[in-house]
């Protein structure tokens, strides 16, 4: 255009320079627009589009002025000027039209909330082809158009009767009531399939494909799409009334996979063809099919990020660790406090997720109960056996959760009790005692829904820790205590009171929000590590056949063949994962896949031992061994009148038990030192072990931080260890496991754990 002006129209040079400058400026704005558009900053991109079109407008005005001057002053060809004027006008209109469309589309994108249920959540992370295929396959199976029948996946929100007595005279009134109920959390969705044909609109059960409702098109009076008025951005409204109804029903459906405008257009075309006898629906279905096809190709399932964590804002908040920690000049101590704070924060997140899932399950129970009550009321008022309108949806809503869902909620209730007992010193707003009373409400409702306590009694996994049982018994009201005792041993007996072979497997919860907490937090938790005392079990109970547990804690008699090894050479553990063993000791094999075998000794301790120091033995070899070994592992003979309990001593008194624990510690220390010294000293040399005097300073669960500090000093722990642990109460100190103590106290953590174990045994 510039060349044309300069060569044909005798354009002044100054105007040519101005044209070139404006053109370069427009190019710069366009480059910036593309740059910000690629970066995803739509607002910046929109600014540069506006600036570029502003320059276009200025150029247009300048050109119009020149054309008028060319025509009337220079008497140029009027036809050429008219053509140029039309070109400039069209370019300006097109440019401003593009700006208006771009602005409206971006504003709509920014205003609409992300529809996660649509599966269109794009992510920069890598997505597997299988996940992409499965997501699109699910969309295609639920949403399709075949000849004259279309099907869409929807979620029923609510149904209202258009009644002036209920202040619902129009669809807008019903929408306002829906918004009010949604703000109070009284809306519960129910998945179903909506089918549209030339004769009727049907609602189907997603699982069984049973017909829930059948609305002939003659009974459908109105269809409407409601967008972005509630937290459900795409809602379809149907107003239906059959000949037997005095007032019409207003049904609300959330269109979670296909936009409500598409479903509304389909229904409107079907209604129009049914009333007017026209054939407009085939064209509508063709357009909708193209839209659904394009939408299906854009579906990307949400990525499963391992770094995902639930929102930190929950019903339970961890106390500020700065209020309970003391400042320390040692950098290692500061890092240890940070690790402790991180663990507490993770456990609080787990507790919040469990409480959220329990609340969702209780809401489902409430929804089912309300629907069942409405269904009964309709059945009583109905005079004929014919199913009334909307009863199909009520029947689906009244369907109770599955047994697996009941078990999952009961397991999360037990997990919550364990976490509340462990975190009782670290949570607030509300505190642990208040949450205990809160949780017994859902527990009572679940028991009422089950009809009998048989199902809750069968839920053994996870066990409750001893702290959890004590905490519950110390805070429950008489009514709650009666309910608690009704649940049986699976709830009232801590894991430490269960025989080892009857203990439930490790429990790892699965939360609805998709967050996967660290498994290590559960492996090291008290309700997974507490075990029964060795003196309370016979040899046959310890090394005999084991029973397996299902996921809900029911027992199955599945015996497994046990394998044993004999230690050829003594071995001293160098870290917490290894196990110290003595020559000729007999141990049970847990894992033998690698060069280091995982073994369990007679005391129940497990760890790794190098396989080249071991020799596998058969059960027959145990009978041919020394009577001490034979009796320890295979139990007494069948002729013994006392049965399998004869291989152990009778229960000791607390005084004998305390003395025995102290004696075992001293003997273990002596044995390990003897093994270590025998490598460098002649075997005939006698080794004298200094016996440590037992401190008289007590340590109890209700000990205060000063008492804990005094106990640590009496045990002669180092000053950094005393400074780190002296800020804790007795209950907090007892709640720490070996790994946490090693993280806080370094190499002294194992000794602290050993002393705490002895002290806890003395208290029990």
Buried (B, 14 or more C-beta within 10 A) or exposed (E): EEEEBBEEBEBEEEBBEBBEEBBEBBEBBBEBBEEBBEEEEBEBBBBBBBBBBBBBEBBBEBBBEBBEEBBEEEEBEEEBBEEBBEEBEEBBEEBEEEBEEBBEEBEEEEEEEEBEBBBBBEEEEEBEEEBBEEBBEBBEEBBBBEEBEBBBBBBBBBBBBBEEEEEBEEBEBBBBBBBEBBEEEBBBBBBBBBBBBEEBBBBBBBEEEEEBBBBEBEBBEBBBBBBEEBEBBBBBBBBBBEEEBEBBBBBBBBBBBBBBBBBBBBBBBBBBBBEEEEEEBEEBBEBBBEBBEEBBEEBBBBBEEEEEBBEEEBBBBBBEBEEBBEEBEEEEBEEBBEEBBEBBBBBBBBBBBBBBBBBEBBBBBEBBBBBBEBBEEBEEEEEEEEBBBBBBBBBBBBBBBEEEEBBBBBBBBBBBBBBBBBBBBBBEEBBBBBBBEBBBEBBEBBBEBBEEBEBBBBBBBBBBBBBBBBBBEEBBEEEBBEBBEEBBEBBBBBBBBBBBBBBBBEBEBEBEEEBBBEEEBBEBBBBBEBBBEEEEBBBBBBBBEBBEBBBBBEEEEEEEEBEBBBBEEBBBBEEEEBBBBBEEBBBBBBEBEEEBBBBBBBEBEBBBBEBEBBEEBEEEBBEEBEEEBBBBBBBBEEEEEEEBBBBBEEEEEEEEBBEBBBEEBBEEBBBBBBBEEEEEEEEEEEEEEEEEEEBEBBBBBEBEBEBBBBBBBBBEBEEBBBBBBBBBBBBBBBBBBBBBBBBBBBEBBBBBBBBBBBBBEBEE
